Amino acid sequence: MDTLKAILPYYLLLIDLLAFCVLALDKRAAIKGKPRASEKGLFILAWLGGSLGLLLAMYLFHHKIRKPKFYLNIPLIIIIQAIGLFWFFSG
């Protein structure tokens, strides 16, 4: 369990960076009219721990910020994950 607690911050940093990059590339693809990342895929990244990176990219690149599916659910996922992390690290 101690190993998992030691590795988890690095995992979260990497998955957040990945989610940030995927949304940045999706914004670029949207501008150029190229194939896009699926919304399902973006939500999977969020649930896997990339929710903070996704939220940051949403507002930095002004992408998906008008879609209630994103501007409501991504912060909700962050809250759920924060509660889970608090429980995990306090136990």
ABEGO torsion letter per residue (X at the ends): XAAAAAAAAAAAAAAAAAAAAAAAAAAAAAAAGBBBBBAAAAAAAAAAGAAAAAAAAAAAAGBGAABAAAAAAAAAAAAAAAAAAAAAAAX
